[in-house]
Amino acid sequence: MISLLVLAAFPLFQTPAKPERLKPLVPAPENYTPKQEGTSRPKPSATTLRPGSTPNGPATHPDLAGGDLANLNAEGPRDLRDGRPLPFASDRPLLRIDGVEIHSQELNELVQYYRSFRSGSDDMMLQSAVKALLPLKVMQARFAVDLPDMYRNIEEAHEAAVAGEDFASVVARFSQDSEAPTDDGRYTFGRELAVQPFDRICHTTAANAYSAPFLTVYGYHFLQVLSYERGQKPSDDKSTMRHVLAMYPEMVKMEKAGKDLRVWIKQQVKAAKIEVLEVGMHNLVPSANRGQMVGQ
């Protein structure tokens, strides 16, 4: 059975003495109530990446929490920094998908990732980035009411894993990825074989590190990279990782009822309304979706 994480169906040291509160790669959902300050926090058993950081990412972002770029070995993720400026100098909303915004920083992160193994213009990569994020934003809008509880679940799972609980036990207690091939939710992915930003994160996270919680089209995840294998070409790299998924509850029901989630998600994306929030940014929208633009 092909994992839901697989993208093809759409055409994933030193430890700090005291871990900081982890945040998702997107802001915590509205109505989310964090745990009270002063609640005891477990000491992490492996490096945890801050939101949006990569072990060799842009200089404007934090790198490994408690780590050092000089200590990354040759089999770690490739350096994303190539000296070229990113497409956008400031973070701002550029598009709105059914009321949920796509920000320039999200596009910068994907373009920088694509540059590390793809050829082509930034314009092409920006369109690819928007296309990759459309399903995520459509589901985020549709199931916004579920996000606070889902985030609480993934935060609890993340804290258990970082504290050293057996990962298979964490998966059994929290994960809703019914198609994972192993008890500990393990996969090996080449480039662009998983949905975004899962693909980017599993190819930019150092071995043994835990990502922060992040959102995909299926719900909240976090992952731990177990090993990273560089191919002869950057496009041939492979990442072996394991993850936990807190899935949208309605998707869990649809999956149990035998509904093809990939087909259903495609239908929802085709029905979405796309607002362009800045002059000239209509070119970011893939040609197949331009008929969905409103207010232009």
C-alpha positions in Angstrom: 0.0 0.0 0.0 1.3 3.5 -0.9 1.6 5.8 2.1 -0.6 8.9 2.2 2.6 10.9 2.6 3.8 10.0 -0.9 3.5 12.9 -3.2 3.0 11.1 -6.5 -0.8 11.0 -6.0 -1.0 14.8 -6.2 -0.2 15.3 -10.3 7.9 15.0 4.8 24.9 15.6 20.0 24.7 18.1 22.3 21.5 18.6 24.1 20.5 21.9 25.7 20.3 21.8 29.5 16.8 23.1 29.4 14.6 22.7 26.3 12.7 25.7 25.1 9.0 25.5 24.4 8.7 24.1 20.9 6.4 25.7 18.3 5.1 24.4 15.0 6.4 25.6 11.6 3.1 27.4 11.3 1.7 29.4 14.3 -0.2 27.4 16.9 -3.9 27.3 15.9 -6.4 29.8 17.2 -8.0 28.7 20.5 -4.9 26.7 21.4 -4.2 26.9 25.1 -0.5 26.1 25.9 0.5 24.4 29.1 1.0 26.7 32.0 4.5 28.0 32.5 6.3 26.3 35.3 5.1 22.9 34.2 8.1 20.5 34.4 9.7 19.7 31.0 11.6 16.6 30.2 15.2 16.8 29.2 15.5 15.9 25.5 17.4 12.8 24.6 18.5 14.1 21.2 18.9 17.4 19.4 15.6 19.2 18.6 15.4 21.7 15.8 13.7 25.0 16.3 10.9 25.9 14.0 12.0 26.8 10.5 15.6 25.9 11.2 17.8 23.6 9.2 21.2 22.2 10.1 22.7 24.1 7.2 20.1 26.7 6.4 20.2 30.4 5.8 22.4 32.5 8.1 19.3 34.5 9.1 17.8 31.4 10.7 18.9 29.6 13.9 20.9 26.4 13.2 21.0 23.2 15.4 19.9 23.8 19.0 23.1 23.3 20.8 24.9 22.0 17.7 27.6 23.1 15.4 27.8 23.3 11.6 31.4 22.2 11.7 30.4 18.8 13.3 28.0 17.8 10.5 29.4 14.8 8.7 29.5 14.2 4.9 26.4 12.1 5.1 24.3 14.8 6.7 21.9 17.0 4.7 23.5 19.2 2.1 24.2 22.9 2.7 21.3 25.0 1.4 23.3 28.2 1.3 24.5 29.1 -2.2 25.1 32.8 -1.8 22.1 33.8 -3.8 19.4 36.1 -2.3 16.1 34.5 -1.6 13.1 35.7 -3.7 11.5 37.7 -0.9 13.4 40.0 1.5 10.6 40.3 4.1 7.9 37.9 5.4 4.4 38.9 4.3 1.2 37.3 3.1 1.1 36.9 -0.7 -1.9 34.7 -1.3 -5.0 33.7 0.6 -6.5 30.2 0.0 -10.0 29.9 1.4 -9.0 32.4 4.0 -5.7 30.9 4.9 -2.6 32.8 3.9 0.6 31.7 2.1 3.5 33.8 3.3 6.7 34.7 1.5 8.8 33.0 4.1 7.1 29.6 3.3 8.0 30.1 -0.3 11.5 31.2 0.5 12.1 28.0 2.4 10.8 25.8 -0.4 12.7 27.7 -3.1 16.0 27.4 -1.1 15.3 23.7 -0.7 14.5 23.2 -4.4 17.7 25.1 -5.4 19.8 22.5 -3.6 19.0 19.7 -6.0 16.9 21.2 -8.9 17.8 23.2 -11.9 15.5 26.0 -13.3 14.4 29.5 -12.6 13.2 30.8 -9.3 9.9 31.7 -11.0 9.4 28.0 -11.8 10.3 27.0 -8.3 7.9 29.5 -6.8 5.1 28.1 -8.8 6.1 24.6 -7.6 6.1 25.8 -4.0 2.6 27.3 -4.3 1.3 24.2 -6.0 2.8 22.1 -3.1 1.2 24.3 -0.4 -2.3 24.6 -1.9 -3.6 21.3 -0.5 -2.2 22.0 2.9 -3.9 25.5 3.1 -7.2 24.1 1.8 -7.3 21.5 4.5 -6.1 24.0 7.1 -9.1 26.2 6.2 -11.6 23.4 6.1 -10.7 21.8 9.4 -9.6 24.9 11.4 -11.8 23.9 14.3 -9.8 20.7 14.8 -6.3 22.2 14.9 -6.1 23.1 18.6 -6.8 19.6 19.8 -4.6 18.1 17.2 -1.7 20.3 18.2 -2.1 19.4 21.8 -1.9 15.7 20.8 1.2 16.2 18.7 2.9 18.4 21.3 2.3 15.6 23.9 3.7 13.0 21.6 6.7 15.1 20.7 7.5 15.7 24.4 7.3 12.0 25.1 9.6 11.1 22.3 12.2 13.8 23.1 12.1 12.7 26.7 13.2 9.2 25.6 10.1 7.1 25.5 10.4 4.2 23.0 9.4 5.7 19.6 7.3 2.7 18.7 5.4 3.2 22.0 4.8 6.9 21.1 3.6 5.8 17.6 1.2 3.3 19.2 -0.3 5.8 21.6 -0.5 8.9 19.3 0.0 8.3 15.6 -2.8 7.9 13.0 -0.7 7.0 10.0 -2.4 3.7 9.2 -0.1 3.0 6.2 3.2 3.2 8.0 5.3 0.1 7.1 6.8 -0.4 10.6 5.7 -0.2 14.2 7.8 3.0 14.7 6.4 4.8 11.7 9.6 4.5 9.6 10.1 5.5 6.0 12.9 6.0 3.5 12.2 8.9 1.1 14.0 10.3 -1.9 13.6 13.9 -2.8 10.0 15.1 -3.5 8.4 11.7 -2.8 6.5 13.1 0.2 4.1 16.0 0.6 5.5 19.4 1.6 6.8 20.5 4.0 7.4 16.9 5.1 9.8 16.4 2.1 11.8 19.5 2.9 12.0 18.8 6.6 13.2 15.2 6.2 16.0 16.3 3.9 17.1 19.2 6.0 17.1 17.8 9.5 20.3 16.3 10.9 20.5 12.6 11.8 19.2 11.9 15.3 17.5 15.3 15.5 13.8 15.7 16.1 11.9 18.3 14.1 9.4 20.7 15.7 5.8 19.9 15.1 4.7 20.9 11.6 1.5 20.9 9.5 0.9 19.0 6.2 -2.2 18.3 4.2 -3.0 15.4 6.5 -2.4 17.0 9.9 0.3 17.7 12.4 3.5 15.7 12.4 6.9 15.6 13.9 9.8 13.4 12.7 13.2 12.1 13.7 15.8 11.5 11.0 17.6 8.3 11.6 20.1 8.4 8.8 20.9 10.4 5.7 22.4 9.0 2.5 23.9 11.3 -0.1 23.6 10.1 -3.7 25.9 10.8 -6.6 23.7 13.8 -7.4 21.8 15.9 -4.8 18.6 14.8 -6.4 19.4 11.2 -5.5 19.7 11.8 -1.7 17.7 9.6 0.6 16.5 10.2 4.2 15.4 7.4 6.6 13.2 8.8 9.3 10.3 8.0 11.6 7.3 10.1 12.4 4.1 10.6 14.3 0.9 11.9 12.7 -2.0 13.6 14.4 -4.4 13.3 11.5 -7.5 15.5 10.8 -10.4 13.6 12.5 -12.6 13.8 9.5 -9.9 12.2 7.4 -9.6 9.4 9.9 -13.3 8.7 9.4 -13.1 8.9 5.7 -10.1 6.6 5.5 -11.9 4.0 7.7 -14.9 4.2 5.4 -12.7 3.4 2.4 -12.8 6.8 0.8 -9.8 7.7 -1.4 -8.4 10.7 0.4 -6.1 11.7 -2.4 -9.0 12.0 -4.9 -11.1 13.9 -2.4 -8.3 16.3 -1.6 -7.7 17.0 -5.3 -11.4 17.9 -5.6 -11.3 20.2 -2.6 -8.2 22.0 -4.1 -10.0 22.5 -7.4 -12.9 24.1 -5.6 -10.8 26.5 -3.5 -10.8 30.3 -3.8 -7.5 31.9 -4.3 -7.0 35.6 -3.5 -3.8 37.5 -4.6 -2.8 39.9 -1.9 0.0 41.8 -3.7 0.2 43.3 -7.2 2.1 41.1 -9.5 1.8 38.0 -7.4 -0.8 36.3 -9.7 2.1 34.8 -11.5 2.8 32.6 -8.5 -0.4 30.7 -9.0 0.0 27.6 -11.2 -1.7 28.0 -14.6 -4.0 25.1 -13.8 -5.4 27.0 -10.8 -5.7 30.5 -12.2 -9.3 30.1 -13.0 -9.9 29.9 -9.2 -8.5 33.4 -8.5 -11.1 35.9 -7.1 -11.0 39.6 -6.9 -8.7 40.1 -9.8 
